Amino acid sequence: MGIPLYIQEHLRAAAMQRGRLQSTQVCPKCKQRGRYALKTYDGVTVLECACGQFAATKGFRVRIGHRGRDLHIYHTQAGKRFASLEESQAALETIRGEIKRGVFDPDLWKPTSPLVWENYLAEYLAREASRVEVGEISPATLRKKKFWAKHLAGLNGNNLRELQDAQIRDFAAGLAYLAPKTRADVLQELRHILAEAVYWKDIPRAPRVPGVKIDRKAPPWITQEKQEAILAKVPREHRPILRFAMQYGCRVSEACNLTWGQVYLAEGVLVLSGTKQRRDNPLPIVHWFETWAHMQPKAMPHVPVFTNPQARNEAGGYTPDFLRGIWNTAAEAAGYRIKLKNATRHSLGNRLRRDGWDEGAIARMLGHSSTQHTRQFYVDTDVELLREKLLRTHRVHTAKNSDTTS
């Protein structure tokens, strides 16, 4: 038995009312996003914010429910992004008509250009996933990137080459719901993707991404005695790479990726690569590593300096996740709870500062891009240094005064 005629008419009427117009633009008055509704004043229709003080001028989109899906459409069927409210209104009416006739196909309203943001972002994540397979980044890093990408989807519907500083500024303002550190991470990832786009010549220049001020505290660190106590709980075959990380304070990935082609024993120099700044960091071969390296058999330049007997990758090296797992188990067994990066990299930075190294030398040792980064991480240590110096000075003057008065 077919659907009664009066019900069919009701469904057609409901279909005609499907969908509404929205804007991704942040209201400059109330600083909110997406609270728009159509209003008509003297025959002129605008998309007005709920605060009643602003009408959207860009970022138009059609939002429509279809077969249980919540669709957001930003482009015409020709793949051109809606440039005006009138264009988005026309698209909504067309879509309503297609739904009524039963011919609506959401795929026909999707831009196909690889430079449309959602396509570019998906391609970027696919490249990052392939880096996990070859051990260049860890699965944990990829998970973070996917998490950040969920927030970067706020730029969907934009063509990469059309992004302007003002659009990025509006997008960043719309992330106010995130904690400062998370917001900084999302914007840093955006900055990285745009820099990659410039590198691959997909865009001539990257629009400016605003920064986020974060109140940083010096990370936890441990003494050499505690390092040794934890190292004693590490299986013997895994100790060399951890001792190297303690000596040089390198990033975990830099220790894992170090190959014999980066170690010049005759010159007494090793070169760390793969830093965040994408430049090599030459360091002297001294102390424990000098003795250990001379004892190792000769190997081809591409062979990892530190090979993992339990490695599952073809190169036979360590991965950051594996190394962190080894460390966490040993630290717990020794009665401590501290991350590997804090126990090696930040512990060395703190120790160098306490030994009197200036910020420039520490920055050079740790591969920081500037001394400002160094100050951010070790400012609390400076306070402790000042405390020690003041107490020492106070004790000296007190002793002198006692001698004078006695």
CORCORBEL-V456598 format. One record per residue. RES is the residue in one letter. PHI is phi in radians with two decimals (999 if undefined). NEAR is the number of other C-alpha atoms within 10 Angstrom. D_FIRST is the distance of its C-alpha to the first C-alpha in Angstrom with 1 decimal. Layout:
<<RES,PHI,NEAR,D_FIRST> <RES,PHI,NEAR,D_FIRST>>
This chain:
<<M,999,3,0.0> <G,-1.35,5,3.8> <I,-1.29,7,6.8> <P,-0.94,8,8.7> <L,-1.03,9,11.7> <Y,-1.15,9,14.3> <I,-1.25,10,13.2> <Q,-1.02,12,13.3> <E,-1.08,11,16.7> <H,-1.11,11,17.8> <L,-1.16,13,17.1> <R,-1.14,17,19.1> <A,-1.11,12,21.8> <A,-1.14,12,22.1> <A,-1.09,19,22.3> <M,-1.13,17,25.1> <Q,-1.59,13,27.0> <R,-1.16,17,26.8> <G,1.49,19,30.2> <R,-2.68,17,33.7> <L,-1.70,21,37.2> <Q,-2.40,27,39.8> <S,-2.46,25,43.3> <T,-1.56,22,45.1> <Q,-1.21,23,48.4> <V,-1.39,24,50.5> <C,-1.16,23,51.5> <P,-1.23,14,55.3> <K,-1.54,11,55.6> <C,-1.74,13,53.7> <K,1.14,13,53.6> <Q,-1.80,18,49.8> <R,-2.11,20,47.2> <G,1.35,17,43.6> <R,-1.85,16,43.6> <Y,-1.89,24,42.8> <A,-2.59,17,40.7> <L,-1.25,14,40.6> <K,-2.35,14,43.0> <T,-2.11,10,44.2> <Y,-2.23,7,47.8> <D,0.92,5,49.1> <G,1.47,7,46.3> <V,-1.84,7,46.8> <T,-1.68,13,44.0> <V,-2.31,18,45.2> <L,-1.79,20,43.9> <E,-1.69,21,45.9> <C,-1.24,25,46.9> <A,-1.07,16,46.2> <C,-1.29,14,50.0> <G,1.30,12,50.0> <Q,-2.02,11,53.0> <F,-2.71,17,51.7> <A,-2.03,21,49.1> <A,-1.05,22,47.9> <T,-2.07,14,49.6> <K,-2.82,16,48.2> <G,1.24,22,45.9> <F,-1.22,26,42.7> <R,-2.68,27,39.4> <V,-1.82,20,35.7> <R,-1.98,18,33.8> <I,-2.56,18,30.1> <G,-1.61,13,27.4> <H,-2.60,15,24.9> <R,0.94,6,22.6> <G,1.40,6,24.8> <R,-1.94,8,28.0> <D,-1.74,11,30.7> <L,-1.75,15,32.1> <H,-2.10,19,35.5> <I,-2.04,25,36.2> <Y,-1.96,26,39.8> <H,-2.20,23,40.0> <T,-1.30,18,38.9> <Q,-1.18,15,37.2> <A,-1.49,11,40.7> <G,1.52,16,41.8> <K,-1.61,16,44.0> <R,-1.19,21,44.1> <F,-0.97,23,43.2> <A,-1.71,16,46.6> <S,-2.66,14,45.7> <L,-1.11,22,43.2> <E,-1.09,13,42.3> <E,-1.12,15,41.3> <S,-1.21,23,39.1> <Q,-1.12,17,37.5> <A,-1.09,13,36.7> <A,-1.13,22,35.2> <L,-1.08,23,32.9> <E,-1.13,16,31.7> <T,-1.11,13,31.1> <I,-1.13,23,29.2> <R,-1.05,21,27.0> <G,-1.14,16,26.3> <E,-1.16,15,25.5> <I,-1.12,17,23.1> <K,-1.07,16,21.3> <R,-1.47,11,21.2> <G,1.32,9,20.2> <V,-2.07,10,23.6> <F,-1.20,16,25.6> <D,-2.24,12,27.8> <P,-0.98,13,30.3> <D,-1.11,9,32.6> <L,-1.33,13,33.4> <W,-1.88,19,34.9> <K,-1.75,19,37.2> <P,-1.19,24,40.8> <T,-1.81,12,42.1> <S,-1.14,14,45.8> <P,-1.17,15,47.5> <L,-1.57,19,49.5> <V,-1.19,21,46.6> <W,-0.91,22,47.4> <E,-1.11,22,44.4> <N,-1.26,17,44.9> <Y,-1.15,18,48.7> <L,-1.14,21,48.3> <A,-1.12,14,46.0> <E,-1.17,14,48.6> <Y,-1.08,16,51.4> <L,-1.13,15,49.8> <A,-1.14,12,49.3> <R,-1.14,11,53.0> <E,-1.14,19,53.9> <A,-1.12,20,51.9> <S,-1.20,13,53.9> <R,-1.22,15,57.1> <V,-1.11,16,56.2> <E,-1.09,12,56.0> <V,-1.75,12,59.6> <G,1.43,19,60.9> <E,-1.32,17,61.7> <I,-2.31,18,59.7> <S,-1.56,19,58.4> <P,-1.00,18,54.8> <A,-1.12,12,55.6> <T,-1.13,15,56.5> <L,-1.11,18,53.2> <R,-1.10,12,51.3> <K,-1.10,13,53.3> <K,-1.11,18,52.4> <K,-1.16,17,48.7> <F,-1.13,12,49.0> <W,-1.10,19,50.9> <A,-1.09,19,48.4> <K,-1.08,10,45.7> <H,-1.43,16,47.9> <L,-1.21,20,48.9> <A,-1.11,12,45.2> <G,-1.10,16,46.1> <L,-1.65,19,47.5> <N,-0.94,19,44.2> <G,1.65,25,43.6> <N,-1.63,21,47.4> <N,-1.45,19,49.1> <L,-0.94,23,52.1> <R,-1.36,16,54.5> <E,-1.77,12,53.5> <L,-1.16,16,54.1> <Q,-2.05,13,57.0> <D,-0.95,14,59.2> <A,-1.13,12,57.6> <Q,-1.13,20,54.1> <I,-1.16,18,55.4> <R,-1.13,16,57.3> <D,-1.12,17,54.1> <F,-1.08,22,52.2> <A,-1.09,21,55.1> <A,-1.12,17,55.1> <G,-1.29,20,51.5> <L,-1.62,19,52.3> <A,-1.07,12,54.3> <Y,-1.28,9,51.8> <L,-1.54,12,53.3> <A,-1.12,11,56.6> <P,-0.91,15,59.5> <K,-1.14,14,60.0> <T,-1.15,14,56.3> <R,-1.08,22,56.3> <A,-1.11,19,59.5> <D,-1.13,17,58.0> <V,-1.09,23,54.9> <L,-1.22,23,57.1> <Q,-1.16,17,59.5> <E,-1.14,17,56.7> <L,-1.07,18,55.7> <R,-1.05,18,59.3> <H,-1.15,13,59.5> <I,-1.11,16,56.4> <L,-1.16,20,57.8> <A,-1.14,17,61.2> <E,-1.10,15,59.6> <A,-1.09,20,57.9> <V,-1.17,14,61.4> <Y,-1.03,13,62.9> <W,-1.48,10,60.3> <K,1.07,10,60.9> <D,-1.37,16,57.3> <I,-2.38,18,58.7> <P,-1.26,11,62.2> <R,-2.62,13,62.7> <A,-1.62,21,60.9> <P,-1.12,20,60.1> <R,-1.28,15,62.0> <V,-1.83,19,60.3> <P,-1.15,16,61.8> <G,-1.56,14,63.3> <V,-2.21,15,62.7> <K,-1.38,10,65.8> <I,-2.16,12,65.7> <D,-1.35,8,68.4> <R,-1.64,13,69.4> <K,-2.03,12,71.5> <A,-1.04,16,73.6> <P,-1.19,16,71.6> <P,-1.05,13,72.9> <W,-2.62,22,75.6> <I,-2.31,17,77.9> <T,-1.38,14,81.5> <Q,-1.09,15,82.7> <E,-1.10,9,83.6> <K,-1.21,16,80.0> <Q,-1.01,20,78.8> <E,-1.14,14,81.1> <A,-1.10,17,80.0> <I,-1.28,21,76.4> <L,-1.05,20,77.4> <A,-1.13,15,79.2> <K,-1.59,17,75.9> <V,-1.49,20,74.3> <P,-0.92,10,74.6> <R,-0.93,9,77.6> <E,-1.23,12,75.8> <H,-1.78,19,73.7> <R,-1.24,16,76.6> <P,-0.95,17,77.9> <I,-1.18,21,74.9> <L,-1.25,24,74.8> <R,-1.15,17,78.6> <F,-1.08,17,78.2> <A,-1.09,21,75.6> <M,-1.21,21,78.0> <Q,-1.24,16,80.9> <Y,-1.80,21,79.2> <G,1.07,24,76.5> <C,-1.36,23,74.1> <R,-1.18,21,70.3> <V,-1.03,21,68.7> <S,-1.13,20,67.0> <E,-1.17,17,70.5> <A,-1.16,24,72.1> <C,-1.15,24,69.2> <N,-1.56,22,69.4> <L,-1.12,23,73.2> <T,-2.03,23,74.5> <W,-1.18,19,78.0> <G,-1.23,15,77.9> <Q,-1.79,19,78.0> <V,-2.00,21,81.0> <Y,-1.95,13,84.4> <L,-1.11,14,86.9> <A,-1.07,7,89.9> <E,-1.51,9,89.3> <G,1.23,12,88.3> <V,-2.37,16,85.0> <L,-2.13,21,81.3> <V,-2.17,19,78.5> <L,-1.46,22,75.3> <S,-2.31,20,72.3> <G,1.38,15,68.7> <T,-1.27,17,69.6> <K,-1.08,10,67.3> <Q,-1.47,11,69.7> <R,1.02,8,69.3> <R,-2.42,13,73.0> <D,-1.25,14,75.4> <N,-2.24,18,77.5> <P,-1.29,16,80.8> <L,-2.38,17,82.5> <P,-1.32,17,85.8> <I,-1.56,20,85.8> <V,-2.50,15,87.9> <H,0.93,9,88.4> <W,-0.99,12,86.2> <F,-1.14,17,84.0> <E,-1.07,14,87.1> <T,-1.14,11,88.4> <W,-1.13,12,85.1> <A,-1.12,16,84.2> <H,-1.19,10,87.6> <M,-1.50,9,87.0> <Q,-1.46,9,83.8> <P,-1.17,6,83.8> <K,-1.12,10,83.3> <A,-2.45,12,79.7> <M,-1.15,10,77.9> <P,-1.00,12,77.1> <H,-1.45,13,73.3> <V,-1.33,17,73.6> <P,-1.06,21,72.8> <V,-1.12,24,75.9> <F,-1.95,22,74.2> <T,-1.69,18,72.4> <N,-1.78,20,70.1> <P,-1.08,11,70.6> <Q,-1.86,12,67.0> <A,-1.13,13,65.5> <R,-1.88,11,62.2> <N,-1.57,13,62.5> <E,-1.12,8,64.3> <A,-1.22,14,67.1> <G,1.44,15,68.0> <G,-1.65,22,68.3> <Y,-1.53,27,67.2> <T,-2.00,23,64.0> <P,-0.97,22,64.2> <D,-1.13,16,61.6> <F,-1.09,13,63.5> <L,-1.15,18,66.8> <R,-1.12,16,65.4> <G,-1.11,12,64.2> <I,-1.05,17,67.7> <W,-1.13,24,69.2> <N,-1.04,18,67.0> <T,-1.12,15,67.7> <A,-1.18,20,71.5> <A,-1.09,24,71.6> <E,-1.12,13,69.9> <A,-1.14,15,72.4> <A,-1.52,18,75.3> <G,1.54,10,74.0> <Y,-2.14,16,72.9> <R,-2.38,14,69.7> <I,-2.66,15,69.8> <K,-1.19,15,67.8> <L,-1.03,24,69.3> <K,-1.07,19,69.6> <N,-1.22,17,71.4> <A,-1.33,26,73.7> <T,-1.98,27,74.8> <R,-1.09,20,74.3> <H,-1.27,24,74.6> <S,-1.18,22,77.3> <L,-1.14,25,79.4> <G,-1.00,25,79.0> <N,-1.13,24,80.1> <R,-1.14,16,83.0> <L,-1.11,16,84.2> <R,-1.13,18,84.1> <R,-1.22,14,86.2> <D,-1.44,10,88.6> <G,1.74,9,89.3> <W,-1.14,14,87.2> <D,-1.41,12,86.4> <E,-1.08,19,82.9> <G,-1.10,14,83.3> <A,-1.19,14,84.4> <I,-1.15,19,81.5> <A,-1.04,19,79.1> <R,-1.14,16,80.6> <M,-1.12,19,80.5> <L,-1.57,20,76.9> <G,1.31,23,75.6> <H,-1.26,17,74.6> <S,-1.27,14,74.1> <S,-2.74,12,76.3> <T,-1.26,16,78.5> <Q,-1.07,12,76.1> <H,-1.09,12,73.6> <T,-1.10,20,76.5> <R,-1.12,18,77.4> <Q,-1.07,14,73.8> <F,-1.44,17,73.8> <Y,-2.05,19,77.4> <V,-1.14,15,78.2> <D,-1.15,16,78.3> <T,-1.14,19,80.7> <D,-1.06,15,82.9> <V,-1.07,11,83.1> <E,-1.16,12,84.2> <L,-1.08,16,86.8> <L,-1.09,12,88.1> <R,-1.06,12,88.2> <E,-1.07,12,90.3> <K,-1.15,12,92.7> <L,-1.15,12,93.2> <L,-1.12,12,93.9> <R,-1.13,12,96.2> <T,-1.11,12,98.0> <H,-1.09,12,98.2> <R,-1.14,12,99.8> <V,-1.14,12,102.4> <H,-1.16,12,103.4> <T,-1.12,12,103.6> <A,-1.13,11,105.8> <K,-1.15,11,108.1> <N,-1.11,11,108.4> <S,-1.15,10,109.3> <D,-1.13,9,112.0> <T,-1.22,8,113.4> <T,-1.44,6,113.5> <S,-1.40,5,115.0>>
